[in-house]
Amino acid sequence: MQHQTAGSNKLKFTDILITVMIGIVFGVIFKLWDSVYSMAKPLFPQAGQLTYGMWFMAGPFAYLLIRKPGVALLASLAAANLSALLGSAWGLETIVYGLVQGLAAELVFAAVRYRKYGLAIAGIAGIMSAAGSFLVDLGYSYANYETWVLVLKYGLRVVSAFLFAGVFAYALMKALEATGVTRSIRPASREDYASLDR
């Protein structure tokens, strides 16, 4: 797991702007993803849950990119709000999910004091977002199933959460790193300092 060197963790205006832009991009993707979820549902019982992790991806991806407190929650909320405005199938409930899922991811990053930013920590944040979504599902009575269905539904959701918020978000971040665009938007890492000594 990668670590970040100590530095300024305060959000600057540019950090907030970039985070909101990430949220906007994911908000559009989330709205389009409604149809992917709908197409997957008939494949087998709870098959749609394998696509569910996309809705957890905005927060962990924003954190991997910017690596500062608050960005996971802000990106998740921005994405959920835009998705709701664009006519998400779940309407205003989407905003509640975005808040809880973003907060759940944020708590994971806070637990490591915003110093770790590898695939594993992003995947764990995704799983916590899935746990948050389960709590909201309970509140809306979307989790009133027999035990075996609950295990299947949320088991698949956890797998999807790790894949999208962990594996895919990390791969996307690494692809952006390769272009060099991340150097101007986050604190220097140990690897950055090591490269100066070469």
GIUR-V633625 format. One record per backbone hydrogen bond with DSSP energy under -0.5 kcal/mol. NH is the residue of the N-H (numbers start at 0). CO is the residue of the C=O. Records with the same first field share a line. If there is no record, write none. Layout:
BEGIN
NH=CO / CO
END
This chain:
BEGIN
3=114
4=187
8=6
15=11
16=12
17=13
18=14
19=15
20=16
21=17
22=18
23=19
24=20
25=21
26=22
27=23
28=24
29=25
30=26
31=27
32=28
33=29 / 30
34=31
35=31
36=32
37=33
38=34
39=35
40=36
41=37
42=39
43=40
46=40 / 43
48=45
49=46
50=47
51=47 / 48
53=50
54=51
55=52
56=53
59=55
60=56
61=57
62=58
63=59
64=60
65=61
66=61 / 62
68=8
70=67
73=69
74=70
75=71
76=72
77=73
78=74
79=75
80=76
81=77
82=78
83=79
84=80
85=81
86=83
87=82
90=87
92=89
93=90
94=91
95=91
96=92
97=93
98=94
99=95
100=96
101=97
102=98
103=99
104=100
105=101
106=102
107=103
108=104
109=105
110=106
111=107
112=109
113=108
114=111
116=1
121=117
122=118
123=119
124=120
125=121
126=122
127=123
128=124
129=125
130=126
131=127
132=128
133=129
134=130
135=131
136=132
137=133
138=134
139=135
140=137
141=136
142=136
143=140
144=142
149=145
150=146
151=147
152=148
153=149
154=150
155=151
156=152
157=153
158=154
159=155
160=156
161=157
162=158
163=159
164=160
165=160 / 161
166=161
167=162
168=163
169=165
170=166
171=167
172=168
173=169
174=170
175=171
176=172
177=173
178=174 / 175
179=175 / 176
180=175
182=179
183=180
184=181
185=181
189=2
192=188
193=189
194=190
195=191 / 192
196=192 / 193
197=194
END
